[in-house]
Amino acid sequence: MEQESQSLKFNIQVNASDRAAYHAFSQARGLQEWLCNLAAVDSRKNGGLYLAWNSGYSVMGQFTRMEFPHKIAFTWQGFGEPSPSEVKVTFSPQEDHLDIDLIHVLNGSGKSGKKLVREIEKGWLIALENLKSVLETGQDLRLIRRPFSGVYPVPFKPEKDSQSALDIPHGLRLASVNDGGSAQAAGLRVNDVVTKLGGERMEEVADWMRVLDRFHAGDEVKVVFYRHGEKQTTQMTLGKRPVQNYPETMDDLLQKISSVQQEGYQGIASALAGVKDSEASSHPAPEEWNIKEVLAHLIISERDLQAWLCDLQAEQGFIDPVDHGNDQEWLAACVAAHGRARSLISELRRSQKETFARLKAVLPTLVERKGTFRRVSANAVAYATHVVEHIEQIKTCLDGARPKEPEVITTPMVDTSVEP
């Protein structure tokens, strides 16, 4: 007996080009900007596609129709779903907007089939609302609506971490904790290792994001963490994510990046004027970077951004830059290759100029795709500002490396005369 098929039909009207909308359905990066958390696609007829969400849901399919920039269709079989279904999308330019019509044809007979239909319908309603936002404003509603914790978590690596002697089998280390944020208010500090958030085990950064997706601003979540070998718990009240304003045009973005890059380079060059190589090699504390390692960190971060921009133009790679700036072996290799602090400072400036040139080459192709442009704008500003943020660290390193002036103690004059 054949299963009864059901067609879910959706229509949204957007102020965007059909080219930008087609890209949002046909390219891995475009799909990640509004629909899923991870995508891998072979963008041609009969090419495969794989979509995955932080929730654990995933979809496999194949492109069955690709008519740029008007029509696209692909099969869809979600994890645990009994049979494949089909998604058909049409892009129809109108006088003052673009019509996007999406039809999802699936099997919906039986109790479990009807539940699946309802879940898929709900998923498309949420996703298409986000697609409209991304195409028109560049803003990803998944990020805007996600509650804000105010931390930068990174995977905990026992073999490299300062808490390696502790019995912590898994977790995320807090590389930074924002002033005034939810985490700081809950008592969390930099280098705390969070093993559970909201009752869920923490191992990858995606685990943190998946938990936050379940909550809203104002909700409380339990945090289990380690600090200096001591297991602790706290309740964290999640805040509202601050709205970030980024340059919205190519010229404004380039002007902003140029200005911040110059500020960062001049600040570092000024702080290290006359620095001795021995001072730049001195560690302020046993497990803290010296000046050369900080400069290497900044250079490698610039390279990460450059590589990401190249991948962006080639429609490859991850949706955000991959961070290698904390890789101790790479830092050591960079320091060894350049040797002197003066050479590292020059390399940082050269890297900044290369980043700027790469941005200037990539941006004209992205202006029409507002979601991509906004993400590039956010990352480029963050990486440029990153240099400025390390100036105080460099000054602190230098203060610790230079010998302190001996304190001059002045003794008040004592009258030793004897009264007659």
RODO-444312 format. One line per 10 residues: for each residue x, y, z of C-alpha. Coordinates in pm, 1 decimal, decimal comma, m for minus. Layout:
BEGIN
X:Y:Z; ...
This chain:
BEGIN
0,0:0,0:0,0; 143,9:334,9:m104,6; 187,4:600,7:157,0; m21,7:912,9:119,6; 193,4:1209,3:18,4; 144,2:1558,5:148,6; 274,8:1888,0:14,0; 376,6:2165,6:251,1; 369,5:2498,7:67,3; 539,8:2820,7:178,2
582,4:3165,2:26,0; 796,3:3456,0:143,8; 854,2:3792,4:m19,0; 1201,3:3939,9:20,5; 1390,1:4246,9:m90,7; 1681,8:4061,9:m246,6; 1802,8:3940,0:m584,5; 1724,0:3594,8:m719,8; 2101,5:3536,2:m744,0; 2148,7:3590,7:m370,4
1849,1:3370,4:m287,1; 1968,2:3092,6:m520,6; 2308,6:3100,9:m351,7; 2139,4:3059,6:m11,9; 1999,2:2722,8:m126,0; 2280,8:2592,3:m346,0; 2605,8:2660,4:m157,5; 2728,4:2517,2:173,0; 2810,2:2857,6:319,5; 2478,4:3001,2:202,6
2283,4:2718,2:369,2; 2477,1:2756,4:693,9; 2396,9:3126,0:709,5; 2025,6:3067,6:764,4; 1923,8:2698,6:773,9; 2171,2:2459,5:939,0; 2492,4:2463,2:1142,5; 2700,1:2251,8:903,9; 2664,0:2183,5:531,5; 2855,0:1995,5:264,7
2726,4:2013,2:m91,9; 2822,2:1922,2:m445,2; 2646,7:2207,8:m623,6; 2546,9:2045,4:m950,0; 2260,5:1830,4:m1072,6; 2278,8:1483,9:m910,9; 2533,9:1622,7:m666,0; 2492,6:1525,2:m302,3; 2418,4:1741,8:m0,5; 2451,6:1690,1:372,7
2300,9:1924,1:634,3; 2347,8:1902,1:1010,2; 2222,8:2090,8:1315,5; 2372,5:2125,8:1663,9; 2060,8:1949,1:1795,0; 2183,2:1623,9:1637,8; 1935,8:1627,0:1345,9; 2086,8:1575,1:1001,1; 1967,3:1543,6:641,1; 2111,5:1370,7:336,9
1994,3:1435,3:m16,7; 2075,7:1498,1:m379,6; 2016,5:1792,6:m612,1; 1760,7:1693,5:m873,0; 1714,2:2028,5:m1046,7; 1943,4:2331,9:m1076,0; 1834,0:2615,7:m1303,9; 2026,5:2926,3:m1199,0; 1883,6:3157,0:m1076,4; 1517,9:3051,9:m1100,7
1465,7:2696,8:m973,0; 1631,3:2441,8:m750,8; 1515,8:2105,0:m612,9; 1670,4:1836,7:m394,3; 1576,6:1518,7:m212,2; 1557,3:1525,8:166,1; 1586,2:1239,8:412,8; 1632,8:1337,3:775,0; 1796,9:1113,7:1033,1; 1546,0:847,3:1139,2
1292,3:936,8:869,3; 1149,6:631,0:687,6; 1181,3:754,1:330,2; 1316,7:1043,4:125,6; 1103,3:1344,5:40,3; 1158,8:1629,4:m206,8; 1204,9:2004,6:m169,9; 1129,3:2231,9:m466,9; 1214,3:2603,8:m461,7; 1123,3:2870,2:m716,7
1260,1:3227,7:m725,7; 1033,5:3475,9:m907,8; 1147,3:3842,0:m934,5; 862,8:4091,0:m908,9; 860,7:4465,2:m961,4; 949,0:4552,7:m601,9; 1040,2:4221,2:m437,9; 1136,9:3858,3:m491,7; 887,3:3575,7:m440,9; 1034,7:3256,1:m295,9
800,1:2958,1:m317,3; 901,5:2639,3:m140,4; 716,1:2307,5:m164,1; 816,9:2010,6:51,4; 651,1:1688,7:m70,7; 664,1:1411,2:188,7; 486,3:1101,4:308,5; 249,1:1180,1:592,2; 29,4:879,2:651,5; 0,9:721,1:995,5
42,7:876,6:1337,8; 423,0:899,2:1318,4; 402,7:1038,8:964,3; 166,9:1317,8:1068,8; 395,4:1408,3:1359,2; 687,7:1428,9:1117,3; 488,2:1657,3:887,1; 410,9:1893,3:1176,5; 774,5:1903,3:1284,9; 900,1:1974,3:933,5
635,2:2242,2:881,0; 738,6:2415,1:1205,0; 1104,1:2389,6:1105,7; 1048,0:2551,4:766,1; 841,7:2836,7:914,1; 1127,0:2924,8:1151,0; 1395,5:2877,1:886,2; 1223,0:3085,4:617,4; 1170,4:3370,3:863,6; 1545,0:3360,9:919,5
1615,7:3341,1:544,9; 1420,9:3664,0:491,7; 1620,0:3835,2:768,6; 1954,5:3714,4:635,1; 1878,2:3813,1:274,4; 1742,4:4157,6:363,7; 1956,5:4266,8:660,9; 2233,4:4008,7:694,3; 2122,1:3935,1:1051,3; 2096,9:3571,0:1160,3
1798,7:3548,0:1396,2; 1944,4:3231,6:1550,7; 2230,3:3440,5:1687,9; 2026,2:3747,9:1773,8; 1770,9:3545,9:1971,4; 2022,9:3316,4:2140,7; 2079,5:3420,1:2504,1; 2417,2:3572,2:2588,8; 2657,8:3413,4:2835,6; 2951,0:3650,6:2787,2
3231,6:3393,8:2750,4; 3464,2:3257,1:2485,7; 3486,1:2880,0:2549,9; 3758,0:2663,1:2394,2; 3812,2:2285,5:2418,4; 3998,5:2182,8:2734,0; 4322,3:2000,8:2650,6; 4462,2:1826,8:2960,4; 4800,9:1762,8:2798,4; 4856,4:2135,1:2737,6
4643,0:2309,0:2997,8; 4775,0:2451,3:3324,8; 4526,9:2229,2:3507,1; 4664,2:1914,0:3341,6; 4739,6:1747,8:3675,4; 4374,8:1764,4:3771,5; 4129,3:1482,4:3717,0; 3915,7:1661,5:3455,8; 3822,6:1413,6:3179,7; 3641,1:1667,2:2960,4
3524,1:2026,9:2951,4; 3549,3:2370,4:2795,3; 3802,6:2621,7:2921,5; 3686,2:2983,9:2943,4; 3946,8:3171,6:2739,4; 3775,8:3504,0:2815,1; 3494,6:3630,1:3036,6; 3329,0:3958,9:2939,7; 3302,9:4236,2:3195,6; 2942,6:4277,8:3305,2
2829,7:3958,6:3132,1; 2619,6:3672,7:3265,1; 2918,1:3447,6:3334,2; 3104,2:3711,9:3532,4; 2791,5:3786,2:3736,8; 2769,3:3413,2:3817,0; 3126,3:3418,6:3948,9; 3297,9:3247,6:3656,1; 3655,0:3347,4:3570,3; 3905,9:3308,6:3289,2
4056,0:2954,2:3276,7; 3768,5:2794,3:3467,3; 3691,8:2456,4:3306,6; 3317,6:2401,8:3258,2; 3225,3:2031,8:3252,4; 2845,0:2069,0:3247,7; 2607,3:2342,1:3134,9; 2233,6:2303,5:3189,4; 2292,4:1940,1:3286,4; 2469,9:1853,5:2959,9
2827,6:1734,2:2922,3; 3065,3:1988,8:2767,1; 3334,9:1870,4:2525,3; 3309,9:2080,7:2208,8; 3214,5:2444,9:2158,1; 2908,1:2317,9:1967,6; 2787,2:2162,4:2295,4; 2778,5:2508,0:2455,1; 2588,1:2655,2:2161,6; 2340,2:2366,7:2154,1
2250,4:2421,3:2520,2; 2207,1:2796,6:2474,1; 1969,5:2728,5:2184,8; 1729,9:2564,9:2434,6; 1703,6:2871,9:2656,7; 1598,1:3237,1:2642,5; 1729,7:3556,9:2798,7; 1640,4:3562,6:3168,1; 1653,8:3182,6:3211,4; 1882,9:3030,8:3474,9
2119,2:2743,9:3394,7; 2331,9:2537,6:3629,2; 2707,1:2545,0:3561,0; 2947,0:2278,9:3690,3; 3312,6:2384,1:3666,5; 3662,7:2332,4:3804,6; 3890,4:2603,7:3939,5; 4238,3:2516,3:4065,6; 4137,3:2155,5:4120,3; 3818,4:2231,5:4307,3
3482,4:2127,8:4163,7; 3221,5:2403,9:4198,5; 2869,3:2485,0:4083,2; 2687,4:2810,5:4020,5; 2362,7:2936,8:3867,6; 2402,6:3162,7:3563,9; 2121,3:3395,1:3457,3; 2142,8:3429,6:3080,1; 2139,3:3781,1:2940,3; 2011,8:3934,5:2619,9
2257,5:3931,2:2333,4; 2384,2:4284,4:2257,8; 2317,4:4406,1:1905,2; 2645,3:4461,8:1722,7; 2667,5:4738,4:1465,3; 2908,6:4675,1:1180,3; 2992,4:4874,1:864,9; 2723,9:4809,8:604,8; 2906,5:4918,5:288,7; 3233,2:4806,2:135,2
3393,3:5151,2:157,7; 3291,2:5196,8:522,3; 3428,1:4854,7:613,6; 3762,2:4910,7:440,0; 3797,9:5250,6:604,6; 3721,0:5099,2:946,1; 3968,9:4813,0:901,9; 4244,2:5043,8:778,8; 4196,8:5274,6:1077,8; 4192,7:4997,6:1340,2
4487,1:4814,2:1181,4; 4692,5:5133,6:1190,0; 4595,2:5195,3:1551,9; 4701,6:4844,9:1651,6; 5033,6:4850,5:1469,2; 5130,0:5196,0:1592,1; 5034,5:5105,3:1948,0; 5253,5:4793,8:1943,4; 5544,0:4965,3:1764,1; 5532,6:5249,6:2016,2
5515,4:5012,6:2315,2; 5815,1:4814,2:2187,7; 6032,5:5105,2:2073,0; 6388,6:5023,6:2179,1; 6297,7:4681,5:2318,3; 6589,3:4441,1:2362,1; 6559,0:4092,9:2219,5; 6627,7:3944,2:2561,0; 6335,4:4143,7:2700,5; 6104,2:4023,3:2423,9
6206,3:3662,5:2501,4; 6143,6:3690,6:2875,5; 5831,8:3518,6:3016,8; 5642,0:3729,6:3275,2; 5533,4:3403,8:3445,0; 5609,5:3032,5:3381,7; 5295,6:2963,6:3175,3; 5242,8:3305,1:3016,3; 5345,7:3413,8:2667,5; 5644,4:3637,9:2615,5
5633,6:3933,6:2378,2; 5755,3:3730,9:2080,2; 5481,5:3471,9:2134,3; 5214,7:3741,9:2156,0; 5336,5:3884,5:1824,4; 5338,1:3534,7:1671,0; 4981,8:3484,0:1798,3; 4871,0:3801,0:1619,4; 5051,6:3705,1:1297,6; 4896,3:3356,9:1289,0
4551,7:3506,5:1355,6; 4595,2:3732,0:1051,7; 4683,3:3425,1:845,7; 4372,0:3246,6:971,4; 4157,6:3535,3:848,4; 4337,4:3544,1:511,4; 4287,0:3169,8:459,4; 3918,6:3204,3:548,7; 3873,3:3487,4:297,6; 4031,4:3270,1:26,4
3797,9:2982,2:115,0; 3505,5:3223,7:114,8; 3576,9:3326,8:m242,3; 3611,1:2961,5:m347,0; 3287,5:2862,5:m166,2; 3482,5:2625,8:57,9; 3574,6:2587,4:422,8; 3398,4:2678,3:743,0; 3144,3:2953,4:798,2; 3386,0:3135,3:1034,4
3768,0:3140,4:1049,2; 3942,7:2846,9:1215,8; 4151,7:2969,2:1511,4; 4514,8:2849,5:1517,7; 4648,1:3148,3:1711,7; 4674,6:2953,7:2038,9; 4862,1:2654,7:1893,8; 5184,4:2654,8:2097,8; 5381,6:2455,7:1837,9; 5283,3:2701,1:1565,1
5372,9:2996,1:1788,7; 5715,4:2842,8:1851,7; 5767,0:2781,9:1477,9; 5672,0:3140,8:1393,3; 5907,9:3280,5:1658,4; 6190,0:3052,3:1540,7; 6141,2:3154,6:1176,0; 6158,9:3527,5:1246,4; 6395,9:3525,9:1540,2; 6414,5:3885,6:1648,9
6125,8:4090,2:1786,5; 6183,6:4357,4:1522,7; 6128,7:4098,7:1247,7; 5804,6:3980,6:1412,4; 5675,1:4338,0:1433,2; 5749,3:4390,2:1062,2; 5580,6:4059,9:974,8; 5269,3:4162,2:1169,0; 5241,3:4483,6:968,5; 5299,7:4297,8:641,8
5028,8:4048,3:740,1; 4785,6:4329,4:816,9; 4844,4:4479,4:472,4; 4792,6:4139,9:309,3; 4464,4:4095,0:498,6; 4349,5:4436,8:379,0; 4440,2:4355,6:16,1; 4254,5:4023,9:36,1; 3946,5:4197,6:181,6; 3953,8:4455,7:m95,3
3958,8:4177,3:m356,0; 3684,0:3965,1:m199,6; 3427,6:4225,5:m92,8; 3291,8:4330,2:m435,4; 3163,0:3975,6:m492,4; 2986,7:3968,5:m154,3; 2799,6:4298,2:m135,0; 2483,7:4144,1:m282,6; 2485,4:3860,7:m25,9; 2410,0:4053,4:291,0
2440,6:3757,1:525,6; 2790,8:3678,9:400,6; 2890,8:4044,7:393,0; 2778,9:4095,7:752,0; 2973,8:3790,0:866,8; 3286,2:3912,4:684,8; 3238,8:4256,3:838,1; 3204,5:4109,9:1188,7; 3511,3:3887,2:1155,0; 3729,9:4150,2:988,8
3653,2:4410,0:1257,2; 3705,9:4153,4:1534,5; 4046,7:4047,2:1399,2; 4161,7:4406,9:1351,5; 4048,3:4499,7:1703,2; 4218,2:4185,7:1832,9; 4558,9:4348,7:1775,9; 4458,9:4657,1:1974,5; 4336,2:4436,7:2259,4; 4683,7:4281,4:2302,0
4871,5:4611,9:2342,0; 4824,9:4618,7:2719,4; 4940,0:4256,8:2745,3; 5257,9:4347,4:2556,7; 5320,5:4643,3:2788,2; 5272,3:4418,9:3090,6; 5518,8:4164,5:2946,7; 5772,3:4440,3:2890,3; 5731,2:4579,6:3242,0; 5792,5:4232,5:3382,5
6099,8:4178,9:3165,0; 6275,9:4504,0:3252,9; 6465,5:4532,1:3581,8; 6301,0:4750,7:3837,5; 6477,7:5070,4:3935,6; 6608,3:5036,2:4292,0; 6397,7:5231,3:4532,5; 6580,1:5532,8:4667,4; 6520,6:5570,6:5041,9; 6580,7:5915,3:5176,6
6647,4:5951,4:5547,5; 6547,7:6278,0:5704,6; 6838,0:6483,5:5837,6; 6891,1:6415,6:6209,4; 7020,1:6694,0:6427,8; 7307,4:6539,5:6626,2; 7414,8:6860,9:6786,3; 7421,5:6879,5:7166,1; 7246,4:7161,6:7328,9; 7476,7:7372,1:7551,2
